[in-house]
Amino acid sequence: MTTVYFIRHAEPNYANHSDRERELTEKGLKDRKKVTDYLDDKNIEVVLSSPYKRSIDTVKDFADKHSLVIECISDFRERRVDSVWIEDFDAFCKAQWSDFGYRLSDGETLGEVQMRNINALKVVLNKYKDKNVVIGSHGTALSTIINYFDNSFGYNEFQKIKLIMPWIVKLTFNGESLKYIEKIDVLNRL
């Protein structure tokens, strides 16, 4: 069995409109320690991440503590929304979740984001078969992965996790076949 822990990044600084360079807030830097605490006893052998700073920085505390190198995989990046900042992001999200082919002029569809992430996940499942893997991720990218395996996860479920940062989704696979999924809110664990 291969276990993949997708880690949705901790709280980012939304004042920084550069998707690739958006850093964590002070709260995000503090909250990433909860990710480290959760993962400490999971026998993680591999740490991967989206190339975006907020995702790397969320898993960096854990990787550094365990002397693991973070390998960045471009296909795990967040969706490209458009080349300009979107003011009514909720309306845009609703349109995308209603139609996986919907995009703005310079952006990606959720269908494209989903296939890009699923194809990258399949490579990981084959390369790291029977290992425990961490992948630094994003809310939308991760939600499309969940939707791929469970199409009942849609806009309403995405809205429920929108503000949960960091957030962990544990997927257990036999080969490429998903056997189990667990969603973990590390900020509100007892």
MDTraj code that builds the backbone (N, CA, C; nanometers):
import mdtraj as md
import numpy as np

residues = "MET THR THR VAL TYR PHE ILE ARG HIS ALA GLU PRO ASN TYR ALA ASN HIS SER ASP ARG GLU ARG GLU LEU THR GLU LYS GLY LEU LYS ASP ARG LYS LYS VAL THR ASP TYR LEU ASP ASP LYS ASN ILE GLU VAL VAL LEU SER SER PRO TYR LYS ARG SER ILE ASP THR VAL LYS ASP PHE ALA ASP LYS HIS SER LEU VAL ILE GLU CYS ILE SER ASP PHE ARG GLU ARG ARG VAL ASP SER VAL TRP ILE GLU ASP PHE ASP ALA PHE CYS LYS ALA GLN TRP SER ASP PHE GLY TYR ARG LEU SER ASP GLY GLU THR LEU GLY GLU VAL GLN MET ARG ASN ILE ASN ALA LEU LYS VAL VAL LEU ASN LYS TYR LYS ASP LYS ASN VAL VAL ILE GLY SER HIS GLY THR ALA LEU SER THR ILE ILE ASN TYR PHE ASP ASN SER PHE GLY TYR ASN GLU PHE GLN LYS ILE LYS LEU ILE MET PRO TRP ILE VAL LYS LEU THR PHE ASN GLY GLU SER LEU LYS TYR ILE GLU LYS ILE ASP VAL LEU ASN ARG LEU".split()
xyz = np.array([
    [0.0842, -0.1194, 0.0000],
    [0.0000, 0.0000, 0.0000],
    [0.0886, 0.1256, 0.0000],
    [0.0444, 0.2239, -0.0765],
    [0.1117, 0.3536, -0.0807],
    [0.0205, 0.4540, -0.0120],
    [0.0763, 0.5311, 0.0801],
    [-0.0010, 0.6332, 0.1492],
    [0.0507, 0.7697, 0.1074],
    [-0.0414, 0.8531, 0.0600],
    [-0.0076, 0.9883, 0.0166],
    [-0.0812, 1.0860, 0.1078],
    [-0.0041, 1.1734, 0.1700],
    [-0.0593, 1.2795, 0.2537],
    [-0.0508, 1.4097, 0.1749],
    [-0.1636, 1.4534, 0.1188],
    [-0.1672, 1.5834, 0.0525],
    [-0.1836, 1.6896, 0.1604],
    [-0.0965, 1.7875, 0.1593],
    [-0.1003, 1.8943, 0.2581],
    [-0.1394, 2.0235, 0.1885],
    [-0.2610, 2.0682, 0.2142],
    [-0.3006, 2.1988, 0.1626],
    [-0.2253, 2.3028, 0.2457],
    [-0.1656, 2.3990, 0.1792],
    [-0.0807, 2.4977, 0.2454],
    [-0.1495, 2.5688, 0.3615],
    [-0.0679, 2.6230, 0.4508],
    [-0.1153, 2.7052, 0.5614],
    [-0.1548, 2.8431, 0.5079],
    [-0.2009, 2.9295, 0.5962],
    [-0.2545, 3.0600, 0.5571],
    [-0.1515, 3.1444, 0.4814],
    [-0.1876, 3.1865, 0.3569],
    [-0.0962, 3.2695, 0.2779],
    [-0.1259, 3.4187, 0.2944],
    [-0.0315, 3.4988, 0.2520],
    [-0.0479, 3.6434, 0.2516],
    [-0.1174, 3.6840, 0.1216],
    [-0.2493, 3.7049, 0.1278],
    [-0.3249, 3.7385, 0.0075],
    [-0.2946, 3.8785, -0.0457],
    [-0.2248, 3.9604, 0.0320],
    [-0.1848, 4.0920, -0.0182],
    [-0.0802, 4.0774, -0.1285],
    [-0.0118, 3.9638, -0.1316],
    [0.0846, 3.9338, -0.2375],
    [0.0076, 3.8640, -0.3496],
    [-0.0092, 3.9303, -0.4621],
    [-0.0888, 3.8762, -0.5728],
    [-0.0087, 3.7846, -0.6645],
    [0.1183, 3.7617, -0.6350],
    [0.1992, 3.6692, -0.7141],
    [0.1719, 3.5274, -0.6678],
    [0.0998, 3.4519, -0.7499],
    [0.0604, 3.3166, -0.7107],
    [0.1815, 3.2302, -0.6753],
    [0.2861, 3.2391, -0.7542],
    [0.4050, 3.1561, -0.7333],
    [0.4834, 3.1964, -0.6083],
    [0.4890, 3.3246, -0.5784],
    [0.5731, 3.3753, -0.4687],
    [0.4968, 3.4092, -0.3405],
    [0.3658, 3.3866, -0.3373],
    [0.2863, 3.4216, -0.2189],
    [0.3360, 3.3436, -0.0974],
    [0.3794, 3.4161, 0.0029],
    [0.4368, 3.3557, 0.1229],
    [0.3296, 3.3297, 0.2294],
    [0.3684, 3.2567, 0.3332],
    [0.2792, 3.2322, 0.4461],
    [0.2768, 3.3543, 0.5372],
    [0.1642, 3.3731, 0.6042],
    [0.1546, 3.4763, 0.7075],
    [0.2256, 3.4250, 0.8327],
    [0.2361, 3.5099, 0.9330],
    [0.2927, 3.4661, 1.0624],
    [0.2096, 3.3511, 1.1188],
    [0.0760, 3.3620, 1.1065],
    [-0.0122, 3.2535, 1.1515],
    [0.0168, 3.1262, 1.0729],
    [0.0341, 3.1395, 0.9420],
    [0.0652, 3.0235, 0.8587],
    [0.1953, 2.9570, 0.8987],
    [0.2977, 3.0377, 0.9283],
    [0.4265, 2.9818, 0.9721],
    [0.4108, 2.9068, 1.1045],
    [0.3278, 2.9604, 1.1917],
    [0.3027, 2.8936, 1.3211],
    [0.2212, 2.7652, 1.3008],
    [0.1174, 2.7729, 1.2170],
    [0.0280, 2.6586, 1.1966],
    [0.0957, 2.5418, 1.1253],
    [0.1996, 2.5670, 1.0470],
    [0.2668, 2.4565, 0.9788],
    [0.3310, 2.3598, 1.0787],
    [0.3558, 2.4050, 1.1991],
    [0.4103, 2.3171, 1.3038],
    [0.3106, 2.2059, 1.3372],
    [0.1813, 2.2346, 1.3233],
    [0.0792, 2.1317, 1.3476],
    [0.0864, 2.0228, 1.2409],
    [0.1232, 2.0607, 1.1183],
    [0.1446, 1.9629, 1.0119],
    [0.2622, 1.8740, 1.0506],
    [0.3717, 1.9364, 1.0934],
    [0.4903, 1.8606, 1.1364],
    [0.4549, 1.7651, 1.2497],
    [0.3829, 1.8147, 1.3491],
    [0.3437, 1.7297, 1.4624],
    [0.2610, 1.6108, 1.4166],
    [0.1667, 1.6345, 1.3253],
    [0.0819, 1.5255, 1.2764],
    [0.1641, 1.4217, 1.1997],
    [0.2568, 1.4675, 1.1175],
    [0.3330, 1.3769, 1.0305],
    [0.4492, 1.3069, 1.1003],
    [0.4913, 1.3565, 1.2157],
    [0.6128, 1.3071, 1.2823],
    [0.6220, 1.1554, 1.2931],
    [0.5131, 1.0882, 1.3228],
    [0.5186, 0.9427, 1.3461],
    [0.4636, 0.8619, 1.2281],
    [0.4562, 0.9221, 1.1105],
    [0.3951, 0.8554, 0.9940],
    [0.4967, 0.7850, 0.9035],
    [0.6229, 0.7805, 0.9415],
    [0.7272, 0.7133, 0.8623],
    [0.7311, 0.7633, 0.7176],
    [0.7287, 0.8936, 0.7026],
    [0.7338, 0.9567, 0.5699],
    [0.8725, 0.9349, 0.5097],
    [0.8740, 0.8923, 0.3835],
    [1.0000, 0.8658, 0.3145],
    [1.0291, 0.9658, 0.2040],
    [0.9259, 1.0347, 0.1566],
    [0.9400, 1.1245, 0.0420],
    [0.8566, 1.2501, 0.0674],
    [0.9152, 1.3671, 0.0370],
    [0.8410, 1.4925, 0.0463],
    [0.8463, 1.5602, -0.0910],
    [0.7288, 1.5819, -0.1472],
    [0.7120, 1.6479, -0.2768],
    [0.6292, 1.7737, -0.2543],
    [0.6305, 1.8636, -0.3508],
    [0.5488, 1.9831, -0.3360],
    [0.5235, 2.0484, -0.4702],
    [0.4146, 2.1222, -0.4735],
    [0.3939, 2.2222, -0.5771],
    [0.5149, 2.3160, -0.5707],
    [0.5513, 2.3806, -0.6803],
    [0.6644, 2.4731, -0.6764],
    [0.6305, 2.6087, -0.6136],
    [0.5069, 2.6284, -0.5700],
    [0.4664, 2.7569, -0.5148],
    [0.5140, 2.7696, -0.3701],
    [0.5642, 2.8871, -0.3369],
    [0.6295, 2.9125, -0.2082],
    [0.5438, 2.8722, -0.0880],
    [0.4157, 2.9034, -0.0887],
    [0.3313, 2.8733, 0.0282],
    [0.3201, 2.7232, 0.0534],
    [0.3212, 2.6434, -0.0536],
    [0.3149, 2.4973, -0.0371],
    [0.4481, 2.4417, 0.0122],
    [0.5554, 2.4885, -0.0492],
    [0.6888, 2.4444, -0.0059],
    [0.7090, 2.4796, 0.1412],
    [0.6793, 2.6034, 0.1779],
    [0.7027, 2.6474, 0.3147],
    [0.6163, 2.5738, 0.4164],
    [0.5002, 2.5261, 0.3755],
    [0.4138, 2.4518, 0.4679],
    [0.4748, 2.3162, 0.5037],
    [0.5410, 2.2500, 0.4090],
    [0.6007, 2.1182, 0.4374],
    [0.7488, 2.1274, 0.4755],
    [0.8084, 2.2453, 0.4632],
    [0.9516, 2.2626, 0.4880],
    [0.9900, 2.2343, 0.6330],
    [0.9089, 2.2775, 0.7275],
    [0.9392, 2.2531, 0.8685],
    [0.9534, 2.1025, 0.8940],
    [0.8588, 2.0238, 0.8410],
    [0.8648, 1.8782, 0.8570],
    [0.9863, 1.8201, 0.7847],
    [1.0078, 1.8599, 0.6599],
    [1.1193, 1.8067, 0.5805],
    [1.2527, 1.8370, 0.6481],
    [1.2689, 1.9593, 0.6951],
    [1.3944, 1.9961, 0.7621],
    [1.4152, 1.9144, 0.8894],
    [1.3112, 1.8979, 0.9679],
    [1.3212, 1.8225, 1.0937],
    [1.3645, 1.6783, 1.0689],
    [1.3215, 1.6211, 0.9559],
    [1.3511, 1.4806, 0.9258],
    [1.4597, 1.4640, 0.8186],
    [1.5282, 1.5729, 0.7879],
    [1.6380, 1.5719, 0.6897],
    [1.5947, 1.5132, 0.5548],
    [1.4774, 1.5518, 0.5096],
    [1.4262, 1.5086, 0.3798],
    [1.4312, 1.6257, 0.2824],
    [1.4699, 1.5982, 0.1598],
    [1.4753, 1.7001, 0.0552],
    [1.3366, 1.7120, -0.0079],
    [1.2932, 1.8353, -0.0312],
    [1.1646, 1.8591, -0.0973],
    [1.1880, 1.8617, -0.2479],
    [1.1201, 1.7728, -0.3184],
    [1.1246, 1.7721, -0.4648],
    [1.0007, 1.8446, -0.5163],
    [1.0216, 1.9493, -0.5957],
    [0.9095, 2.0241, -0.6519],
    [0.8631, 1.9607, -0.7826],
    [0.7333, 1.9440, -0.7933],
    [0.6716, 1.8884, -0.9142],
    [0.5724, 1.9923, -0.9665],
    [0.6039, 2.0485, -1.0805],
    [0.5260, 2.1584, -1.1372],
    [0.3783, 2.1237, -1.1555],
    [0.3482, 1.9997, -1.1907],
    [0.2090, 1.9634, -1.2178],
    [0.1204, 1.9600, -1.0933],
    [0.1786, 1.9719, -0.9740],
    [0.0980, 1.9812, -0.8524],
    [0.0649, 2.1262, -0.8160],
    [0.0988, 2.2209, -0.9050],
    [0.0709, 2.3616, -0.8778],
    [-0.0806, 2.3875, -0.8761],
    [-0.1155, 2.5034, -0.8220],
    [-0.2554, 2.5454, -0.8191],
    [-0.3004, 2.5849, -0.9597],
    [-0.4300, 2.5913, -0.9787],
    [-0.4836, 2.6301, -1.1101],
    [-0.4449, 2.7739, -1.1426],
    [-0.4312, 2.7988, -1.2674],
    [-0.4108, 2.9357, -1.3151],
    [-0.5497, 2.9944, -1.3366],
    [-0.5803, 3.1011, -1.2632],
    [-0.7121, 3.1630, -1.2701],
    [-0.7202, 3.2559, -1.3911],
    [-0.6302, 3.3509, -1.3992],
    [-0.6246, 3.4467, -1.5086],
    [-0.4984, 3.5295, -1.4875],
    [-0.4669, 3.6174, -1.5792],
    [-0.3473, 3.7005, -1.5651],
    [-0.3747, 3.8252, -1.4809],
    [-0.4984, 3.8450, -1.4397],
    [-0.5337, 3.9585, -1.3536],
    [-0.5992, 3.9052, -1.2254],
    [-0.5961, 3.9851, -1.1197],
    [-0.6570, 3.9499, -0.9917],
    [-0.8087, 3.9499, -1.0062],
    [-0.8765, 3.8461, -0.9549],
    [-1.0219, 3.8326, -0.9638],
    [-1.0845, 3.8849, -0.8346],
    [-1.1704, 3.9859, -0.8462],
    [-1.2337, 4.0445, -0.7274],
    [-1.3456, 3.9552, -0.6729],
    [-1.4338, 3.9052, -0.7595],
    [-1.5440, 3.8196, -0.7140],
    [-1.5051, 3.6734, -0.7329],
    [-1.4166, 3.6286, -0.6457],
    [-1.3612, 3.4942, -0.6587],
    [-1.4668, 3.3860, -0.6358],
    [-1.5620, 3.4117, -0.5466],
    [-1.6667, 3.3118, -0.5189],
    [-1.7526, 3.2839, -0.6422],
    [-1.7905, 3.3883, -0.7148],
    [-1.8705, 3.3682, -0.8365],
    [-1.7908, 3.2907, -0.9408],
    [-1.6628, 3.3223, -0.9526],
    [-1.5752, 3.2506, -1.0449],
    [-1.5669, 3.1023, -1.0068],
    [-1.5463, 3.0747, -0.8780],
    [-1.5373, 2.9350, -0.8311],
    [-1.6656, 2.8584, -0.8585],
    [-1.7787, 2.9218, -0.8303],
    [-1.9071, 2.8557, -0.8530],
    [-1.9234, 2.8210, -1.0007],
    [-1.8850, 2.9122, -1.0885],
    [-1.8945, 2.8857, -1.2324],
    [-1.8044, 2.7695, -1.2717],
    [-1.6847, 2.7633, -1.2153],
    [-1.5935, 2.6537, -1.2498],
    [-1.6434, 2.5196, -1.1976],
    [-1.6947, 2.5169, -1.0748],
    [-1.7433, 2.3899, -1.0201],
    [-1.8712, 2.3436, -1.0901],
    [-1.9459, 2.4380, -1.1483],
    [-2.0659, 2.4024, -1.2244],
    [-2.0314, 2.3469, -1.3619],
    [-1.9166, 2.3886, -1.4146],
    [-1.8745, 2.3482, -1.5484],
    [-1.7234, 2.3307, -1.5491],
    [-1.6765, 2.2047, -1.5452],
    [-1.5327, 2.1766, -1.5398],
    [-1.4597, 2.2211, -1.6663],
    [-1.5323, 2.2727, -1.7658],
    [-1.4722, 2.3267, -1.8873],
    [-1.4669, 2.4796, -1.8884],
    [-1.5172, 2.5434, -1.7814],
    [-1.5211, 2.6897, -1.7744],
    [-1.3846, 2.7471, -1.7391],
    [-1.3480, 2.8530, -1.8096],
    [-1.2227, 2.9235, -1.7814],
    [-1.2380, 3.0702, -1.8159],
    [-1.1506, 3.1503, -1.7560],
    [-1.1357, 3.2884, -1.7996],
    [-1.0360, 3.2878, -1.9148],
    [-1.0190, 3.4013, -1.9799],
    [-0.9413, 3.4055, -2.1040],
    [-0.7995, 3.3504, -2.0905],
    [-0.7377, 3.3698, -1.9761],
    [-0.5973, 3.3301, -1.9602],
    [-0.5794, 3.2264, -1.8497],
    [-0.6836, 3.1491, -1.8214],
    [-0.6774, 3.0563, -1.7096],
    [-0.6965, 2.9121, -1.7508],
    [-0.7014, 2.8254, -1.6499],
    [-0.7226, 2.6815, -1.6704],
    [-0.8634, 2.6437, -1.6284],
    [-0.9155, 2.5401, -1.6892],
    [-1.0416, 2.4824, -1.6448],
    [-1.0118, 2.3893, -1.5268],
    [-1.1147, 2.3578, -1.4475],
    [-1.0955, 2.2596, -1.3406],
    [-1.0649, 2.1225, -1.3988],
    [-1.1195, 2.0928, -1.5158],
    [-1.0886, 1.9667, -1.5819],
    [-0.9401, 1.9551, -1.6143],
    [-0.8816, 2.0645, -1.6619],
    [-0.7378, 2.0643, -1.6920],
    [-0.6542, 2.0503, -1.5650],
    [-0.6932, 2.1224, -1.4603],
    [-0.6222, 2.1143, -1.3322],
    [-0.6303, 1.9717, -1.2780],
    [-0.7486, 1.9133, -1.2848],
    [-0.7686, 1.7779, -1.2348],
    [-0.6811, 1.6772, -1.3093],
    [-0.6822, 1.6821, -1.4411],
    [-0.6036, 1.5840, -1.5174],
    [-0.4543, 1.6029, -1.4957],
    [-0.4093, 1.7280, -1.4867],
    [-0.2676, 1.7565, -1.4610],
    [-0.2253, 1.6969, -1.3265],
    [-0.3067, 1.7177, -1.2243],
    [-0.2749, 1.6667, -1.0906],
    [-0.2874, 1.5154, -1.0823],
    [-0.3887, 1.4588, -1.1452],
    [-0.4053, 1.3122, -1.1422],
    [-0.2917, 1.2443, -1.2172],
    [-0.2512, 1.2984, -1.3310],
    [-0.1387, 1.2391, -1.4040],
    [-0.0106, 1.2442, -1.3210],
    [0.0127, 1.3556, -1.2516],
    [0.1301, 1.3654, -1.1640],
    [0.1197, 1.2661, -1.0485],
    [-0.0001, 1.2500, -0.9927],
    [-0.0207, 1.1545, -0.8840],
    [0.0083, 1.0116, -0.9307],
    [-0.0341, 0.9762, -1.0510],
    [-0.0076, 0.8411, -1.1027],
    [0.1421, 0.8153, -1.1164],
    [0.2170, 0.9159, -1.1583],
    [0.3635, 0.9014, -1.1653],
    [0.4196, 0.8761, -1.0253],
    [0.3716, 0.9522, -0.9274],
    [0.4168, 0.9355, -0.7884],
    [0.3833, 0.7958, -0.7376],
    [0.2624, 0.7482, -0.7655],
    [0.2205, 0.6166, -0.7171],
    [0.3080, 0.5046, -0.7751],
    [0.3523, 0.5209, -0.8967],
    [0.4392, 0.4203, -0.9577],
    [0.5836, 0.4338, -0.9108],
    [0.6308, 0.5563, -0.8993],
    [0.7704, 0.5800, -0.8601],
    [0.7943, 0.5469, -0.7128],
    [0.6958, 0.5746, -0.6281],
    [0.7120, 0.5561, -0.4835],
    [0.6159, 0.4510, -0.4277],
    [0.5969, 0.3461, -0.5034],
    [0.5064, 0.2368, -0.4647],
    [0.5423, 0.1841, -0.3253],
    [0.4391, 0.1665, -0.2431],
    [0.4512, 0.1122, -0.1068],
    [0.5303, 0.2021, -0.0118],
    [0.5370, 0.3298, -0.0401],
    [0.6029, 0.4259, 0.0488],
    [0.4990, 0.5216, 0.1068],
    [0.5413, 0.5976, 0.2063],
    [0.4602, 0.7033, 0.2647],
    [0.5122, 0.8360, 0.2114],
    [0.4251, 0.9107, 0.1438],
    [0.4645, 1.0293, 0.0685],
    [0.3844, 1.1505, 0.1149],
    [0.4520, 1.2644, 0.1267],
    [0.3871, 1.3926, 0.1538],
    [0.3925, 1.4750, 0.0258],
    [0.2815, 1.5431, -0.0062],
    [0.2782, 1.6326, -0.1216],
    [0.2186, 1.7667, -0.0778],
    [0.2982, 1.8732, -0.0852],
    [0.2493, 2.0082, -0.0581],
    [0.1573, 2.0512, -0.1705],
    [0.0361, 2.0952, -0.1362],
    [-0.0656, 2.1190, -0.2371],
    [-0.1436, 2.2475, -0.2098],
    [-0.2556, 2.2600, -0.2800],
    [-0.3416, 2.3791, -0.2779],
    [-0.4879, 2.3376, -0.2680],
    [-0.5721, 2.4301, -0.2239],
    [-0.7132, 2.4001, -0.2037],
    [-0.7868, 2.3522, -0.3268],
    [-0.7744, 2.4248, -0.4377],
    [-0.8477, 2.3857, -0.5586],
    [-0.7866, 2.2613, -0.6215],
    [-0.6546, 2.2594, -0.6347],
    [-0.5886, 2.1429, -0.6951],
    [-0.6244, 2.0164, -0.6178],
    [-0.6149, 2.0231, -0.4851],
    [-0.6465, 1.9074, -0.4015],
    [-0.7944, 1.8705, -0.4120],
    [-0.8812, 1.9695, -0.4174],
    [-1.0249, 1.9416, -0.4297],
    [-1.0574, 1.8692, -0.5597],
    [-0.9870, 1.9032, -0.6680],
    [-1.0132, 1.8330, -0.7946],
    [-0.9635, 1.6891, -0.7887],
    [-0.8585, 1.6647, -0.7108],
    [-0.8108, 1.5263, -0.6920],
    [-0.9161, 1.4464, -0.6160],
    [-0.9675, 1.5040, -0.5086],
    [-1.0724, 1.4356, -0.4316],
    [-1.1927, 1.4086, -0.5221],
    [-1.2327, 1.5093, -0.6011],
    [-1.3466, 1.4959, -0.6917],
    [-1.3256, 1.3834, -0.7927],
    [-1.2040, 1.3641, -0.8371],
    [-1.1735, 1.2579, -0.9331],
    [-1.2111, 1.1210, -0.8760],
    [-1.1820, 1.1008, -0.7479],
    [-1.2100, 0.9730, -0.6825],
    [-1.3498, 0.9672, -0.6213],
    [-1.4078, 1.0828, -0.5911],
    [-1.5402, 1.0903, -0.5287],
    [-1.6125, 1.2116, -0.5872],
    [-1.6923, 1.1885, -0.6936],
    [-1.7530, 1.3018, -0.7630],
    [-1.8633, 1.3712, -0.6829],
    [-1.8930, 1.3227, -0.5617],
    [-1.9861, 1.3956, -0.4757],
    [-1.9175, 1.5156, -0.4100],
    [-1.7840, 1.5204, -0.4172],
    [-1.7094, 1.6354, -0.3652],
    [-1.7129, 1.7436, -0.4723],
    [-1.7957, 1.8453, -0.4483],
    [-1.8145, 1.9513, -0.5467],
    [-1.8033, 2.0888, -0.4835],
    [-1.8763, 2.1833, -0.5390],
    [-1.8673, 2.3225, -0.4956],
    [-1.8981, 2.3390, -0.3467],
    [-2.0042, 2.2758, -0.2979],
    [-2.0411, 2.2928, -0.1560],
    [-1.9326, 2.2405, -0.0631],
    [-1.8714, 2.1272, -0.0981],
    [-1.7639, 2.0712, -0.0162],
    [-1.6397, 2.1597, -0.0254],
    [-1.6144, 2.2133, -0.1445],
    [-1.5022, 2.3056, -0.1626],
    [-1.5215, 2.4289, -0.0741],
    [-1.6431, 2.4812, -0.0681],
    [-1.6715, 2.5974, 0.0163],
    [-1.6446, 2.5665, 0.1639],
    [-1.6756, 2.4434, 0.2065],
    [-1.6566, 2.4060, 0.3468],
    [-1.5095, 2.4021, 0.3864],
    [-1.4209, 2.3729, 0.2921],
    [-1.2780, 2.3620, 0.3261],
    [-1.2007, 2.4881, 0.2874],
    [-1.2707, 2.5842, 0.2283],
    [-1.2056, 2.7030, 0.1735],
    [-1.1138, 2.7727, 0.2743],
    [-1.1539, 2.7786, 0.3982],
    [-1.0753, 2.8507, 0.4977],
    [-0.9948, 2.7582, 0.5894],
    [-0.9941, 2.6288, 0.5616],
    [-0.9164, 2.5358, 0.6439],
    [-0.7750, 2.5274, 0.5865],
    [-0.6830, 2.5945, 0.6549],
    [-0.5440, 2.5997, 0.6116],
    [-0.4546, 2.5949, 0.7344],
    [-0.3700, 2.4992, 0.7462],
    [-0.3464, 2.3871, 0.6552],
    [-0.4552, 2.2808, 0.6687],
    [-0.4586, 2.1908, 0.5733],
    [-0.5556, 2.0811, 0.5707],
    [-0.4855, 1.9614, 0.5107],
    [-0.5095, 1.8445, 0.5673],
    [-0.4438, 1.7222, 0.5212],
    [-0.5485, 1.6243, 0.4694],
    [-0.5191, 1.5663, 0.3540],
    [-0.6025, 1.4596, 0.3004],
    [-0.5120, 1.3392, 0.2794],
    [-0.5438, 1.2317, 0.3510],
    [-0.4663, 1.1069, 0.3447],
    [-0.5357, 1.0117, 0.2475],
    [-0.4609, 0.9712, 0.1450],
    [-0.5126, 0.8775, 0.0458],
    [-0.4280, 0.7512, 0.0511],
    [-0.4933, 0.6372, 0.0623],
    [-0.4230, 0.5092, 0.0661],
    [-0.4562, 0.4322, -0.0611],
    [-0.3512, 0.3879, -0.1306],
    [-0.3658, 0.3224, -0.2604],
    [-0.3068, 0.1823, -0.2594],
    [-0.3699, 0.0947, -0.3358],
    [-0.3105, -0.0327, -0.3741],
    [-0.2842, -0.0182, -0.5233],
    [-0.1578, 0.0002, -0.5603],
    [-0.1261, 0.0371, -0.6979],
    [-0.1821, 0.1743, -0.7248],
    [-0.2639, 0.1893, -0.8299],
    [-0.3292, 0.3165, -0.8593],
    [-0.4738, 0.3188, -0.8117],
    [-0.5161, 0.2143, -0.7422],
    [-0.6540, 0.2036, -0.6954],
    [-0.6677, 0.2607, -0.5542],
    [-0.7513, 0.3639, -0.5400],
    [-0.7746, 0.4248, -0.4102],
    [-0.8538, 0.3296, -0.3214],
    [-0.8013, 0.3062, -0.2020],
    [-0.8681, 0.2173, -0.1066],
    [-0.9338, 0.2934, 0.0074],
    [-0.8763, 0.4089, 0.0428],
    [-0.9244, 0.4793, 0.1615],
    [-0.8892, 0.6271, 0.1498],
    [-0.9790, 0.7113, 0.1986],
    [-0.9525, 0.8552, 0.2039],
    [-0.9928, 0.9069, 0.3415],
    [-0.9077, 0.9898, 0.3976],
    [-0.9355, 1.0506, 0.5280],
    [-0.8998, 1.1982, 0.5200],
    [-0.9900, 1.2846, 0.5662],
    [-0.9675, 1.4290, 0.5671],
    [-0.9373, 1.4712, 0.7100],
    [-0.8258, 1.5435, 0.7287],
    [-0.7773, 1.5767, 0.8619],
    [-0.7610, 1.7273, 0.8769],
    [-0.8339, 1.7849, 0.9700],
    [-0.8214, 1.9271, 1.0039],
    [-0.7259, 1.9350, 1.1226],
    [-0.5973, 1.9578, 1.0955],
    [-0.4967, 1.9559, 1.2033],
    [-0.5108, 2.0723, 1.3006],
    [-0.5803, 2.1762, 1.2613],
    [-0.5973, 2.2913, 1.3528],
    [-0.7031, 2.2634, 1.4590],
    [-0.7947, 2.1703, 1.4309],
    [-0.9045, 2.1446, 1.5247],
    [-0.9091, 2.0011, 1.5736],
    [-0.7941, 1.9329, 1.5704],
    [-0.7870, 1.7952, 1.6206],
    [-0.7888, 1.7958, 1.7727],
    [-0.8544, 1.6965, 1.8286],
    [-0.8554, 1.6839, 1.9758],
    [-0.7320, 1.6109, 2.0235],
])
top = md.Topology()
chain = top.add_chain()
for i, resn in enumerate(residues, 1):
    res = top.add_residue(resn, chain, resSeq=i)
    for name in ("N", "CA", "C"):
        top.add_atom(name, md.element.get_by_symbol(name[0]), res)
traj = md.Trajectory(xyz[None], top)
